Amino acid sequence: MQFVAEIRSGDAGGFVAPERRTDKSFPDCRACPVSRYGIYAATMKTAPDRIPRLRASVGAYESNQAMLVQDQPSERIGSLRSGWAFAHKTLQGGRRHILAFLLPGDLVGIDLLAMGRNPLPYGITALSDASVCWFDTEAFDELARIEGAQRDATQYWMSLYVSTFSLRTAMIGHATATARLAEFVLELFVRLRHRNLTRGEGYEFLPTQSQVADCLGLTPAYVSMTLTRLRKRGILEIRDRTLRVLDEGELHRIANAKDSEAATLDTK
């Protein structure tokens, strides 16, 4: 396959495409598993040739490479084809807060569908080696307006994004460390299982303890201590970067425990 090295900074704003495939080497959308559960799955069922025509490029990213740059507009919106990424906000003084982790099938810059050409208030960076199918934002938005099934799917994904982010914010503000971590592990597990990306009752756990801490408003030491508690109680295990959920019901109970009960769990 032929690759053309490229850095995009001016013509597409905050969009960064370090490597772009030529048209002839684009992967076939119909053979891509992401097309079965991603945001455009509805269109792939009704008009499978439309998505490949809309796709502008496919970018290959190394771990820790920027995909979208904070405080810059972008004319491109992406679908994460492989690997993981994370959305993050850099605060004054240089401190970073991770807003969310993106999995295969997630949109890279979903807010752009509502924001248009306005600057993106956060950045998106590859967590692992990853690839992204990029689309012109206005063309994708037009697709959502004219196709009923695609409009419904887009509304569902945007509402899921908002509800997940709102829950995470509420958990940081009111839940204990153990409840936050239990909800975080479950969220990733359920999302990956829905996309057939789990291995039995486990999944590849790519975030470092520092990155988990950035996302949940904890310290890396507290994340480590909380994971140890959950392991000792036989609720989960982590080995060779694979996290196995051993007692999903108990994880749900911990994530939804009342304040007094959750506080007791934090001391066990």
C-alpha positions as CSV (number, residue, x, y, z in Angstrom):
1,M,0.0,0.0,0.0
2,Q,1.2,3.5,-0.9
3,F,1.4,6.1,1.8
4,V,1.9,9.9,1.3
5,A,3.4,11.7,4.3
6,E,1.5,14.9,5.1
7,I,1.0,17.4,7.9
8,R,-2.2,19.3,7.6
9,S,-2.4,22.5,9.6
10,G,-3.6,25.4,7.5
11,D,-6.4,24.3,5.1
12,A,-8.3,22.2,7.7
13,G,-7.6,24.1,10.9
14,G,-7.0,21.9,13.9
15,F,-7.2,18.7,11.8
16,V,-3.9,16.8,11.7
17,A,-3.2,14.1,9.2
18,P,0.4,12.8,9.5
19,E,-0.1,10.1,6.9
20,R,-2.7,9.9,4.2
21,R,-3.5,7.0,1.9
22,T,-4.0,7.5,-1.8
23,D,-7.5,6.8,-3.1
24,K,-6.6,3.4,-4.5
25,S,-5.3,2.2,-1.1
26,F,-8.3,3.2,1.0
27,P,-9.6,0.3,3.0
28,D,-13.0,-1.1,1.9
29,C,-15.7,0.3,4.2
30,R,-17.9,-2.7,3.6
31,A,-15.2,-5.0,5.0
32,C,-14.5,-2.8,8.0
33,P,-16.0,-4.1,11.3
34,V,-16.4,-0.5,12.5
35,S,-19.0,0.1,9.8
36,R,-21.3,-2.3,11.6
37,Y,-21.4,-0.4,14.9
38,G,-20.1,3.1,14.2
39,I,-22.2,6.2,13.8
40,Y,-22.8,5.6,10.1
41,A,-23.8,2.0,10.4
42,A,-27.4,2.9,9.3
43,T,-26.2,4.4,6.1
44,M,-23.9,1.4,5.4
45,K,-27.0,-0.7,5.5
46,T,-29.2,1.4,3.2
47,A,-26.5,3.0,0.9
48,P,-23.2,1.2,1.4
49,D,-21.5,3.1,-1.4
50,R,-22.2,6.5,0.1
51,I,-19.8,6.5,3.0
52,P,-16.7,5.6,0.9
53,R,-17.6,8.5,-1.4
54,L,-17.8,10.9,1.5
55,R,-14.5,9.8,3.0
56,A,-11.8,12.4,2.4
57,S,-8.7,10.6,3.8
58,V,-7.5,7.9,6.2
59,G,-4.9,8.9,8.7
60,A,-2.4,6.6,10.6
61,Y,-1.3,7.9,14.0
62,E,1.3,6.8,16.5
63,S,0.7,6.8,20.2
64,N,0.6,10.3,21.7
65,Q,0.2,12.0,18.3
66,A,-2.4,14.8,18.0
67,M,-5.4,14.2,15.9
68,L,-7.3,17.4,16.6
69,V,-5.8,20.5,18.2
70,Q,-7.5,22.4,21.1
71,D,-8.8,25.9,20.4
72,Q,-8.6,25.5,16.6
73,P,-11.5,24.9,14.2
74,S,-11.5,21.8,12.0
75,E,-13.2,21.1,8.7
76,R,-12.8,17.4,9.2
77,I,-14.6,15.0,11.5
78,G,-13.2,11.5,12.0
79,S,-14.3,7.9,12.8
80,L,-11.8,6.0,14.8
81,R,-11.1,2.9,12.7
82,S,-8.6,1.2,15.0
83,G,-6.8,1.9,18.3
84,W,-7.8,4.1,21.1
85,A,-7.6,7.9,21.5
86,F,-8.5,10.4,24.3
87,A,-10.1,13.8,24.4
88,H,-8.4,16.2,26.7
89,K,-8.6,19.8,27.9
90,T,-5.3,21.7,28.7
91,L,-6.0,24.1,31.5
92,Q,-4.2,27.3,32.4
93,G,-0.8,26.5,33.8
94,G,-0.5,23.5,31.5
95,R,-2.4,21.0,33.6
96,R,-4.4,18.5,31.5
97,H,-7.8,16.9,32.2
98,I,-8.8,13.8,30.2
99,L,-12.5,14.2,29.2
100,A,-13.1,10.8,27.6
101,F,-11.5,7.8,26.0
102,L,-12.4,7.0,22.4
103,L,-12.8,3.5,21.1
104,P,-13.0,2.0,17.6
105,G,-16.2,3.3,16.1
106,D,-16.4,6.5,18.1
107,L,-16.4,9.9,16.3
108,V,-13.3,12.0,16.6
109,G,-14.6,15.4,17.3
110,I,-18.3,14.7,17.6
111,D,-19.0,18.2,18.9
112,L,-18.0,19.6,15.4
113,L,-21.4,18.4,14.1
114,A,-23.0,21.1,16.4
115,M,-20.2,23.6,16.4
116,G,-19.4,23.9,12.7
117,R,-16.3,26.0,12.1
118,N,-15.9,27.2,15.6
119,P,-12.7,26.3,17.6
120,L,-12.8,23.0,19.3
121,P,-12.5,23.5,23.1
122,Y,-10.5,20.4,23.6
123,G,-7.9,18.3,21.8
124,I,-7.8,14.7,20.7
125,T,-4.7,12.6,20.9
126,A,-4.0,8.9,20.0
127,L,-3.6,6.8,23.1
128,S,-2.2,3.9,21.0
129,D,-1.3,3.4,17.4
130,A,-4.5,4.2,15.6
131,S,-6.2,5.0,12.3
132,V,-9.0,7.4,11.5
133,C,-11.3,7.8,8.6
134,W,-11.7,11.5,8.0
135,F,-14.8,13.1,6.5
136,D,-15.7,16.7,5.6
137,T,-17.8,17.9,8.5
138,E,-20.3,19.8,6.4
139,A,-20.8,16.8,4.1
140,F,-21.3,14.5,7.0
141,D,-23.8,16.9,8.6
142,E,-25.7,17.1,5.4
143,L,-25.9,13.3,5.3
144,A,-27.5,13.4,8.7
145,R,-30.0,15.9,7.6
146,I,-31.2,14.2,4.5
147,E,-31.2,10.5,5.6
148,G,-33.8,9.7,8.2
149,A,-32.0,6.6,9.6
150,Q,-28.7,8.5,9.7
151,R,-30.3,11.4,11.4
152,D,-31.7,9.2,14.2
153,A,-28.3,7.4,14.6
154,T,-26.5,10.8,14.8
155,Q,-28.9,12.0,17.5
156,Y,-28.5,8.8,19.4
157,W,-24.7,9.0,19.4
158,M,-24.7,12.7,20.4
159,S,-27.1,12.0,23.3
160,L,-25.0,9.1,24.4
161,Y,-21.9,11.3,24.3
162,V,-23.7,14.0,26.4
163,S,-25.1,11.6,28.9
164,T,-21.8,9.7,29.4
165,F,-19.9,13.0,29.9
166,S,-22.6,14.3,32.3
167,L,-22.4,11.1,34.3
168,R,-18.6,11.3,34.5
169,T,-18.8,14.9,35.7
170,A,-21.4,14.0,38.4
171,M,-19.3,11.1,39.5
172,I,-16.2,13.3,39.9
173,G,-18.2,15.8,41.9
174,H,-20.1,13.4,44.2
175,A,-18.9,9.8,44.1
176,T,-16.1,8.1,46.0
177,A,-12.9,6.9,44.3
178,T,-14.1,3.3,44.3
179,A,-17.4,4.2,42.8
180,R,-15.8,6.3,40.1
181,L,-13.3,3.6,39.1
182,A,-16.1,0.9,39.1
183,E,-18.2,3.1,36.8
184,F,-15.2,3.8,34.6
185,V,-14.3,0.1,34.2
186,L,-17.9,-0.8,33.5
187,E,-18.4,1.9,30.9
188,L,-15.4,0.8,28.9
189,F,-16.4,-2.9,29.3
190,V,-20.0,-2.3,28.1
191,R,-18.9,-0.1,25.1
192,L,-16.3,-2.6,24.0
193,R,-18.6,-5.6,24.5
194,H,-21.3,-4.0,22.4
195,R,-18.8,-3.7,19.5
196,N,-17.5,-7.3,20.0
197,L,-14.1,-6.0,21.1
198,T,-13.9,-7.9,24.4
199,R,-12.1,-11.2,25.0
200,G,-14.5,-13.2,27.0
201,E,-15.1,-11.2,30.1
202,G,-12.0,-9.0,29.6
203,Y,-10.6,-6.3,27.4
204,E,-7.3,-4.7,26.6
205,F,-6.8,-2.0,29.2
206,L,-4.7,0.7,27.5
207,P,-4.8,3.7,29.8
208,T,-2.1,4.1,32.3
209,Q,-2.9,4.7,35.9
210,S,-1.9,8.3,35.5
211,Q,-4.3,8.8,32.6
212,V,-7.1,7.1,34.5
213,A,-6.4,9.5,37.4
214,D,-6.5,12.5,35.0
215,C,-9.9,11.3,33.8
216,L,-11.5,10.6,37.2
217,G,-10.0,13.5,39.3
218,L,-7.8,11.2,41.4
219,T,-4.1,10.7,42.0
220,P,-2.3,7.7,40.3
221,A,-1.5,6.4,43.8
222,Y,-5.2,6.3,44.7
223,V,-6.1,4.6,41.4
224,S,-3.5,2.0,42.1
225,M,-4.8,1.5,45.7
226,T,-8.4,1.2,44.5
227,L,-7.6,-1.3,41.8
228,T,-5.7,-3.4,44.4
229,R,-8.8,-3.4,46.6
230,L,-11.0,-4.5,43.8
231,R,-8.6,-7.2,42.8
232,K,-8.4,-8.5,46.4
233,R,-12.2,-8.7,46.6
234,G,-12.2,-10.8,43.4
235,I,-14.2,-8.3,41.4
236,L,-11.6,-7.8,38.6
237,E,-8.1,-8.6,37.7
238,I,-5.5,-6.9,35.5
239,R,-2.7,-9.0,33.9
240,D,-0.5,-8.2,30.9
241,R,-2.6,-5.0,30.2
242,T,-5.8,-7.1,30.0
243,L,-8.6,-6.3,32.5
244,R,-11.0,-9.1,33.3
245,V,-14.4,-8.3,35.0
246,L,-14.9,-11.2,37.4
247,D,-18.1,-10.0,39.1
248,E,-20.0,-7.5,36.9
249,G,-22.9,-7.4,39.3
250,E,-20.8,-6.3,42.2
251,L,-19.1,-3.7,40.0
252,H,-22.6,-2.3,39.2
253,R,-23.5,-2.3,42.9
254,I,-20.3,-0.4,43.8
255,A,-20.8,2.1,41.0
256,N,-24.3,2.9,42.2
257,A,-23.8,2.6,45.9
258,K,-25.1,5.3,48.3
259,D,-22.6,7.7,49.7
260,S,-22.4,6.0,53.1
261,E,-22.0,2.6,51.7
262,A,-19.5,3.7,49.0
263,A,-17.4,5.4,51.6
264,T,-17.2,2.2,53.5
265,L,-16.0,0.4,50.4
266,D,-13.2,2.9,50.0
267,T,-11.8,1.8,53.3
268,K,-11.9,-2.0,52.8
